[in-house]
Protein backbone atom coordinates (compact mmCIF):
# COMPACT_ATOMS: atom_id res chain seq x y z
CA UNK A 1 0.00 0.00 0.00
CA UNK A 2 2.83 2.34 0.94
CA UNK A 3 4.57 1.54 -2.33
CA UNK A 4 1.48 2.52 -4.34
CA UNK A 5 1.16 5.80 -2.44
CA UNK A 6 4.79 6.69 -3.19
CA UNK A 7 4.27 5.97 -6.90
CA UNK A 8 1.16 8.20 -6.97
CA UNK A 9 3.07 11.03 -5.28
CA UNK A 10 5.88 10.80 -7.85
CA UNK A 11 3.37 10.92 -10.71
CA UNK A 12 1.61 13.98 -9.27
CA UNK A 13 4.92 15.74 -8.70
CA UNK A 14 5.83 15.14 -12.34
CA UNK A 15 2.61 16.79 -13.44
CA UNK A 16 2.93 19.91 -11.29
CA UNK A 17 6.62 20.67 -11.87
CA UNK A 18 6.47 20.62 -15.67
CA UNK A 19 5.62 24.36 -15.90
CA UNK A 20 4.98 26.03 -19.24
CA UNK A 21 6.59 24.14 -22.08
CA UNK A 22 7.25 27.32 -24.10
CA UNK A 23 8.32 29.56 -21.20
CA UNK A 24 11.22 31.90 -21.95
CA UNK A 25 13.02 33.42 -18.99
CA UNK A 26 12.73 37.26 -18.98
CA UNK A 27 16.49 37.70 -19.07
CA UNK A 28 16.55 35.75 -22.34
CA UNK A 29 14.15 38.16 -24.08
CA UNK A 30 15.17 41.16 -26.18
CA UNK A 31 12.65 43.89 -25.32
CA UNK A 32 11.83 45.83 -28.50
CA UNK A 33 10.77 49.40 -27.67
CA UNK A 34 10.58 50.88 -31.18
CA UNK A 35 10.05 49.39 -34.64
CA UNK A 36 10.73 51.07 -37.99
CA UNK A 37 9.29 49.81 -41.28
CA UNK A 38 10.74 50.87 -44.64
CA UNK A 39 10.74 49.59 -48.17
CA UNK A 40 13.76 47.72 -49.48
CA UNK A 41 13.69 47.81 -53.25
CA UNK A 42 10.49 47.01 -55.12
CA UNK A 43 9.54 43.70 -53.54
CA UNK A 44 10.93 43.70 -49.98
CA UNK A 45 10.33 45.47 -46.70
CA UNK A 46 12.98 46.40 -44.16
CA UNK A 47 12.35 46.25 -40.43
CA UNK A 48 14.49 48.07 -37.87
CA UNK A 49 14.09 47.04 -34.24
CA UNK A 50 15.47 49.06 -31.33
CA UNK A 51 16.03 46.56 -28.50
CA UNK A 52 16.49 48.13 -25.09
CA UNK A 53 19.88 47.51 -23.50
CA UNK A 54 18.94 47.21 -19.83
CA UNK A 55 22.57 47.47 -18.79
CA UNK A 56 23.07 50.59 -20.89
CA UNK A 57 19.96 52.31 -19.58
CA UNK A 58 20.50 51.62 -15.89
CA UNK A 59 24.25 52.07 -15.56
CA UNK A 60 24.89 55.46 -17.12
CA UNK A 61 23.52 58.83 -16.12
CA UNK A 62 23.95 60.31 -19.60
CA UNK A 63 22.24 57.47 -21.44
CA UNK A 64 25.45 55.47 -21.72
CA UNK A 65 26.06 52.34 -19.73
CA UNK A 66 29.20 50.76 -18.41
CA UNK A 67 31.96 50.77 -20.99
CA UNK A 68 30.14 53.45 -22.99
CA UNK A 69 27.29 51.18 -24.04
CA UNK A 70 24.28 52.84 -25.76
CA UNK A 71 20.81 52.44 -24.24
CA UNK A 72 19.65 50.25 -27.12
CA UNK A 73 20.78 47.74 -29.74
CA UNK A 74 19.54 48.09 -33.31
CA UNK A 75 18.74 45.08 -35.51
CA UNK A 76 17.89 45.34 -39.20
CA UNK A 77 16.42 42.71 -41.50
CA UNK A 78 14.74 42.55 -44.90
CA UNK A 79 12.24 40.11 -46.32
CA UNK A 80 9.26 39.78 -48.61
CA UNK A 81 6.97 40.13 -45.58
CA UNK A 82 7.32 41.56 -42.08
CA UNK A 83 7.26 38.04 -40.62
CA UNK A 84 10.00 36.98 -43.01
CA UNK A 85 12.12 40.04 -42.16
CA UNK A 86 11.77 39.51 -38.40
CA UNK A 87 12.74 35.85 -38.70
CA UNK A 88 15.97 36.93 -40.39
CA UNK A 89 16.79 39.16 -37.42
CA UNK A 90 17.42 36.00 -35.40
CA UNK A 91 20.72 35.69 -37.26
CA UNK A 92 22.06 38.75 -35.42
CA UNK A 93 19.97 39.06 -32.23
CA UNK A 94 21.34 37.26 -29.16
CA UNK A 95 17.87 36.99 -27.57
CA UNK A 96 14.38 36.35 -28.88
CA UNK A 97 12.88 39.70 -29.84
CA UNK A 98 9.83 40.42 -27.70
CA UNK A 99 7.25 42.99 -28.88
CA UNK A 100 4.90 43.23 -25.88
CA UNK A 101 6.68 46.38 -24.65
CA UNK A 102 6.89 48.14 -28.03
CA UNK A 103 5.97 51.82 -27.61
CA UNK A 104 5.94 52.99 -31.24
CA UNK A 105 5.83 51.57 -34.75
CA UNK A 106 7.15 54.04 -37.32
CA UNK A 107 6.50 53.79 -41.06
CA UNK A 108 8.78 55.62 -43.45
CA UNK A 109 7.09 58.22 -45.64
CA UNK A 110 8.53 56.40 -48.66
CA UNK A 111 6.81 53.14 -47.69
CA UNK A 112 3.55 54.85 -46.71
CA UNK A 113 3.24 56.71 -50.02
CA UNK A 114 4.24 53.88 -52.38
CA UNK A 115 3.59 50.40 -51.03
CA UNK A 116 1.18 51.67 -48.39
CA UNK A 117 0.55 50.28 -44.92
CA UNK A 118 -2.07 47.67 -45.79
CA UNK A 119 0.42 44.99 -46.91
CA UNK A 120 2.55 45.33 -43.76
CA UNK A 121 0.12 46.04 -40.95
CA UNK A 122 -1.34 42.51 -40.91
CA UNK A 123 1.59 41.11 -38.93
CA UNK A 124 1.18 43.62 -36.10
CA UNK A 125 -2.58 43.13 -35.96
CA UNK A 126 -2.23 39.35 -35.96
CA UNK A 127 0.71 39.00 -33.55
CA UNK A 128 -0.42 38.35 -29.98
CA UNK A 129 2.60 40.16 -28.50
CA UNK A 130 1.95 43.51 -30.19
CA UNK A 131 -0.51 45.63 -28.24
CA UNK A 132 -3.26 47.55 -30.04
CA UNK A 133 -2.33 50.50 -27.83
CA UNK A 134 1.07 50.85 -29.55
CA UNK A 135 1.47 54.25 -31.21
CA UNK A 136 1.77 54.43 -35.02
CA UNK A 137 3.83 57.28 -36.50
CA UNK A 138 5.20 58.24 -39.94
CA UNK A 139 8.83 59.37 -40.31
CA UNK A 140 9.47 62.29 -42.61
CA UNK A 141 11.10 61.39 -45.92
CA UNK A 142 14.64 60.05 -45.62
CA UNK A 143 14.75 60.23 -41.80
CA UNK A 144 13.60 56.81 -40.54
CA UNK A 145 17.07 55.25 -40.24
CA UNK A 146 18.46 58.17 -38.26
CA UNK A 147 15.39 58.32 -36.02
CA UNK A 148 15.71 54.65 -35.04
CA UNK A 149 19.48 54.18 -35.31
CA UNK A 150 20.80 57.66 -34.55
CA UNK A 151 23.10 58.09 -31.56
CA UNK A 152 21.10 60.77 -29.81
CA UNK A 153 22.16 61.07 -26.15
CA UNK A 154 18.74 60.53 -24.62
CA UNK A 155 18.41 58.76 -21.29
CA UNK A 156 15.61 56.40 -22.35
CA UNK A 157 14.89 54.22 -25.35
CA UNK A 158 13.60 55.85 -28.55
CA UNK A 159 10.18 54.30 -27.99
CA UNK A 160 9.86 55.65 -24.45
CA UNK A 161 11.15 59.06 -25.56
CA UNK A 162 8.53 59.41 -28.32
CA UNK A 163 5.79 57.97 -26.12
CA UNK A 164 6.64 60.60 -23.52
CA UNK A 165 6.27 63.40 -26.08
CA UNK A 166 2.83 62.12 -27.10
CA UNK A 167 1.75 62.16 -23.46
CA UNK A 168 2.15 65.95 -23.61
CA UNK A 169 -0.19 66.34 -26.59
CA UNK A 170 -2.62 68.34 -24.46
CA UNK A 171 -0.04 71.14 -24.26
CA UNK A 172 -0.65 72.04 -27.92
CA UNK A 173 -3.01 69.66 -29.78
CA UNK A 174 -0.92 70.49 -32.86
CA UNK A 175 -0.53 66.91 -34.11
CA UNK A 176 -2.85 63.93 -34.29
CA UNK A 177 -1.28 60.60 -33.25
CA UNK A 178 -3.21 57.34 -33.31
CA UNK A 179 -2.71 54.01 -31.65
CA UNK A 180 -2.55 50.92 -33.82
CA UNK A 181 -6.02 49.70 -32.84
CA UNK A 182 -7.64 53.05 -33.65
CA UNK A 183 -5.73 53.38 -36.92
CA UNK A 184 -6.84 49.92 -38.07
CA UNK A 185 -10.44 50.66 -37.06
CA UNK A 186 -10.47 53.87 -39.13
CA UNK A 187 -8.86 52.05 -42.04
CA UNK A 188 -11.49 49.28 -41.92
CA UNK A 189 -14.58 51.46 -41.47
CA UNK A 190 -16.67 52.49 -44.49
CA UNK A 191 -16.67 56.25 -45.03
CA UNK A 192 -13.54 56.88 -42.99
CA UNK A 193 -9.82 57.26 -43.63
CA UNK A 194 -6.96 57.00 -41.13
CA UNK A 195 -4.40 59.56 -40.09
CA UNK A 196 -1.57 59.75 -37.59
CA UNK A 197 1.24 62.02 -36.45
CA UNK A 198 4.63 62.47 -38.08
CA UNK A 199 8.06 62.28 -36.47
CA UNK A 200 11.06 64.21 -37.73
CA UNK A 201 14.60 65.25 -36.93
CA UNK A 202 15.28 68.84 -35.99
CA UNK A 203 18.79 70.17 -36.40
CA UNK A 204 20.35 71.90 -33.42
CA UNK A 205 22.58 74.92 -34.24
CA UNK A 206 26.22 74.33 -33.41
CA UNK A 207 26.30 77.18 -30.88
CA UNK A 208 23.49 75.48 -28.92
CA UNK A 209 25.18 72.09 -28.64
CA UNK A 210 26.92 72.55 -25.26
CA UNK A 211 23.64 73.51 -23.57
CA UNK A 212 21.57 70.93 -25.39
CA UNK A 213 23.16 67.79 -24.00
CA UNK A 214 24.07 66.39 -20.61
CA UNK A 215 27.30 65.07 -22.11
CA UNK A 216 29.65 67.73 -23.55
CA UNK A 217 31.80 64.93 -24.94
CA UNK A 218 28.88 63.88 -27.17
CA UNK A 219 27.25 67.11 -28.40
CA UNK A 220 24.07 66.26 -30.26
CA UNK A 221 23.43 67.86 -33.63
CA UNK A 222 19.79 66.83 -33.98
CA UNK A 223 16.76 66.12 -31.86
CA UNK A 224 13.49 64.30 -32.49
CA UNK A 225 10.12 65.96 -32.48
CA UNK A 226 6.60 64.88 -33.30
CA UNK A 227 4.99 67.25 -35.77
CA UNK A 228 2.29 67.45 -38.44
CA UNK A 229 -0.21 64.76 -39.37
CA UNK A 230 0.02 62.15 -42.13
CA UNK A 231 -3.20 61.73 -44.15
CA UNK A 232 -4.09 58.39 -45.74
CA UNK A 233 -6.47 57.22 -48.42
CA UNK A 234 -7.05 53.60 -49.43
CA UNK A 235 -4.11 52.50 -47.29
CA UNK A 236 -1.57 54.92 -48.75
CA UNK A 237 -0.33 58.23 -47.42
CA UNK A 238 -1.40 61.14 -49.62
CA UNK A 239 -0.02 64.17 -47.78
CA UNK A 240 0.55 66.15 -44.58
CA UNK A 241 -1.45 68.53 -42.42
CA UNK A 242 0.49 71.32 -40.71
CA UNK A 243 0.03 72.33 -37.06
CA UNK A 244 -3.08 74.49 -37.45
CA UNK A 245 -4.67 72.03 -39.88
CA UNK A 246 -3.93 69.18 -37.48
CA UNK A 247 -5.73 70.95 -34.65
CA UNK A 248 -8.58 71.76 -37.02
CA UNK A 249 -8.98 68.02 -37.55
CA UNK A 250 -8.84 67.36 -33.80
CA UNK A 251 -11.56 69.95 -33.11
CA UNK A 252 -13.93 67.95 -35.31
CA UNK A 253 -12.81 64.58 -33.94
CA UNK A 254 -13.46 65.74 -30.34
CA UNK A 255 -9.81 65.25 -29.42
CA UNK A 256 -8.63 68.71 -28.37
CA UNK A 257 -7.62 68.35 -24.72
CA UNK A 258 -5.75 71.61 -24.29
CA UNK A 259 -3.35 74.00 -25.93
CA UNK A 260 -2.97 77.69 -26.70
CA UNK A 261 -5.07 79.75 -29.12
CA UNK A 262 -3.36 82.92 -30.33
CA UNK A 263 -4.93 85.61 -32.49
CA UNK A 264 -4.69 89.34 -33.15
CA UNK A 265 -6.93 92.15 -31.97
CA UNK A 266 -6.17 95.59 -33.35
CA UNK A 267 -2.72 94.39 -34.39
CA UNK A 268 -1.84 93.05 -30.93
CA UNK A 269 -1.57 89.41 -29.87
CA UNK A 270 -3.79 87.63 -27.35
CA UNK A 271 -3.16 84.05 -26.17
CA UNK A 272 -5.83 81.87 -24.55
CA UNK A 273 -5.36 78.59 -22.71
CA UNK A 274 -7.90 75.91 -23.65
CA UNK A 275 -9.29 74.31 -20.49
CA UNK A 276 -12.29 72.45 -21.91
CA UNK A 277 -13.46 71.49 -25.38
CA UNK A 278 -15.77 69.09 -27.16
CA UNK A 279 -17.58 68.58 -30.44
CA UNK A 280 -20.60 66.90 -31.98
CA UNK A 281 -20.99 66.05 -35.67
CA UNK A 282 -24.29 65.17 -37.36
CA UNK A 283 -25.47 64.74 -40.92
CA UNK A 284 -28.82 65.69 -42.40
CA UNK A 285 -30.51 65.91 -45.77
CA UNK A 286 -32.22 69.15 -46.75
CA UNK A 287 -34.00 69.50 -50.08
CA UNK A 288 -32.15 66.46 -51.39
CA UNK A 289 -28.70 67.78 -50.42
CA UNK A 290 -26.45 66.26 -47.75
CA UNK A 291 -24.93 68.57 -45.20
CA UNK A 292 -22.70 68.12 -42.18
CA UNK A 293 -23.33 70.15 -39.04
CA UNK A 294 -20.45 70.52 -36.59
CA UNK A 295 -20.97 72.01 -33.14
CA UNK A 296 -17.83 72.81 -31.15
CA UNK A 297 -17.64 74.16 -27.63
CA UNK A 298 -14.46 75.66 -26.25
CA UNK A 299 -13.75 77.19 -22.87
CA UNK A 300 -10.51 79.07 -22.23
CA UNK A 301 -8.65 81.28 -19.82
CA UNK A 302 -6.85 84.45 -20.87
CA UNK A 303 -3.16 83.64 -20.58
CA UNK A 304 -1.57 86.76 -22.10
CA UNK A 305 -2.68 89.94 -23.78
CA UNK A 306 -0.59 92.52 -25.61
CA UNK A 307 -3.78 94.38 -26.52
CA UNK A 308 -4.73 97.35 -24.32
CA UNK A 309 -8.14 95.99 -23.35
CA UNK A 310 -10.06 96.18 -20.09
CA UNK A 311 -11.19 92.62 -19.44
CA UNK A 312 -13.47 93.71 -16.61
CA UNK A 313 -15.91 94.96 -19.24
CA UNK A 314 -18.50 92.40 -20.46
CA UNK A 315 -18.33 93.72 -24.02
CA UNK A 316 -14.58 93.02 -24.11
CA UNK A 317 -15.13 89.43 -22.96
CA UNK A 318 -17.80 89.03 -25.66
CA UNK A 319 -15.30 90.28 -28.23
CA UNK A 320 -12.64 87.81 -27.12
CA UNK A 321 -15.16 84.94 -27.16
CA UNK A 322 -16.14 85.90 -30.71
CA UNK A 323 -12.51 86.07 -31.86
CA UNK A 324 -11.79 82.70 -30.26
CA UNK A 325 -14.73 81.14 -32.06
CA UNK A 326 -13.57 82.59 -35.37
CA UNK A 327 -10.06 81.19 -34.84
CA UNK A 328 -11.46 77.72 -34.15
CA UNK A 329 -13.57 77.91 -37.33
CA UNK A 330 -10.53 79.04 -39.30
CA UNK A 331 -8.52 76.01 -38.17
CA UNK A 332 -11.40 73.63 -38.95
CA UNK A 333 -11.83 74.96 -42.48
CA UNK A 334 -8.06 74.93 -43.05
CA UNK A 335 -8.10 71.20 -42.25
CA UNK A 336 -11.19 70.61 -44.37
CA UNK A 337 -9.73 72.42 -47.37
CA UNK A 338 -6.50 70.40 -47.17
CA UNK A 339 -8.38 67.10 -46.73
CA UNK A 340 -10.47 67.93 -49.80
CA UNK A 341 -7.29 68.63 -51.76
CA UNK A 342 -6.21 65.09 -50.89
CA UNK A 343 -9.79 63.83 -51.43
CA UNK A 344 -9.53 61.87 -48.18
CA UNK A 345 -12.37 61.70 -45.66
CA UNK A 346 -10.24 61.79 -42.50
CA UNK A 347 -13.13 63.45 -40.66
CA UNK A 348 -15.26 60.32 -41.08
CA UNK A 349 -18.21 62.21 -42.58
CA UNK A 350 -19.13 59.13 -44.61
CA UNK A 351 -19.18 57.03 -41.44
CA UNK A 352 -21.52 59.55 -39.82
CA UNK A 353 -23.89 59.41 -42.80
CA UNK A 354 -23.70 55.61 -42.72
CA UNK A 355 -24.67 55.55 -39.04
CA UNK A 356 -27.46 58.14 -39.31
CA UNK A 357 -28.93 57.22 -42.69
CA UNK A 358 -27.87 53.70 -43.79
CA UNK A 359 -30.20 53.71 -46.79
CA UNK A 360 -28.69 56.91 -48.16
CA UNK A 361 -25.20 55.60 -47.56
CA UNK A 362 -25.95 52.44 -49.56
CA UNK A 363 -26.89 54.66 -52.49
CA UNK A 364 -23.85 56.91 -52.45
CA UNK A 365 -21.02 54.85 -50.93
CA UNK A 366 -19.76 53.61 -54.30
CA UNK A 367 -19.43 57.20 -55.50
CA UNK A 368 -18.74 58.90 -52.14
CA UNK A 369 -15.70 60.84 -53.31
CA UNK A 370 -17.71 62.60 -55.99
CA UNK A 371 -19.94 64.00 -53.20
CA UNK A 372 -17.19 64.70 -50.66
CA UNK A 373 -15.45 67.71 -52.30
CA UNK A 374 -18.69 69.74 -52.50
CA UNK A 375 -20.28 68.56 -49.26
CA UNK A 376 -21.91 71.42 -47.35
CA UNK A 377 -20.24 71.76 -43.94
CA UNK A 378 -21.56 74.10 -41.26
CA UNK A 379 -19.47 74.93 -38.19
CA UNK A 380 -20.93 76.48 -35.05
CA UNK A 381 -18.69 77.36 -32.09
CA UNK A 382 -19.88 77.93 -28.55
CA UNK A 383 -16.98 80.01 -27.22
CA UNK A 384 -16.56 80.88 -23.55
CA UNK A 385 -13.94 82.74 -21.51
CA UNK A 386 -13.73 81.42 -17.96
CA UNK A 387 -11.01 83.45 -16.23
CA UNK A 388 -9.04 86.56 -17.08
CA UNK A 389 -6.16 86.14 -14.61
CA UNK A 390 -5.09 88.45 -11.80
CA UNK A 391 -5.36 91.75 -13.68
CA UNK A 392 -8.13 93.41 -15.67
CA UNK A 393 -5.90 95.16 -18.18
CA UNK A 394 -2.20 95.14 -19.10
CA UNK A 395 0.23 97.43 -17.34
CA UNK A 396 1.17 100.54 -19.27
CA UNK A 397 3.47 103.46 -18.75
CA UNK A 398 1.81 106.44 -17.04
CA UNK A 399 2.92 109.49 -18.97
CA UNK A 400 4.11 112.51 -17.01
CA UNK A 401 4.61 116.09 -18.04
CA UNK A 402 8.07 115.36 -19.42
CA UNK A 403 6.69 112.63 -21.72
CA UNK A 404 4.28 114.93 -23.53
C-alpha angles and dihedrals in degrees: 000000000000090000092055091049091053091050091051091050092051091050093050092047090053090054097049099043097052093089121182112337093212098040115140117197111242092238089059093057126093105219108218111207100172134024127196123197122198137159120259109200120313101309107029139069126215122216123199117194123193106206115196115243101215091193092051094048098047102039104052129060094205096050093273122108132210112316091018095291117170119238092249144030119224123216124187129193138164131208144145089265135021090251090052092048093049092049089056090055088071087076090069106022116091092204135038108272110243120200103186091098097045110136101186140016112201124198119200115240088235092058094042094053099042114026093018128213099273096082093050106035095071093079093055093045092048099042112095093211096058112084121223087225091068112120119245118210137170120227117221115253114294095001106092097093094050092045093054101030103029118120097235111163097236120147096227136045119283090251094053091044093054092041088054091053091052090053087065094055090116089068091072115354085212097134134040115223122181133199118236094254093051092045092052091047092053091046092052099044120096112243095020137095128197130241136176142175127280128231123209144169119253118202117231115217113247093242090058096052099093092054095040099065138050089220115061088188089064106039109187119228097192141031134198124245135174111232143155127005129265114225121210136197125184091351097308130099112247103178151314137279117214124225099279092042090049092055090046088059092047092052089060094042091053092241104119105118099167144320140130127292114202126186140151130258116186090343094307127108126245123186123200128193114224110227101167135014141161142160143206125201125196136169128217140171119232121181090342094308125113118228135178120220117200121190116190127183122196130179121190145170123228105251102173138356129191089176117098095238131143104229092190088076116089092217090058091052089049089052093051091047089052093049091048091052091049091051091052090050090049092055092047093052091045088057092044093050092050093046089051090051087057090040089226123138098217089151091065094232090150090054090052091051089047091053096044100037112018093172093056091046091054088056098049106027094092090055099029096130092059088060098039101071093055098035112138109241122188121193123196121182125199100202123190135177112210106179135010099198129240098316134054097213137008121272115259136182114269106225118226131196092276092056095058 
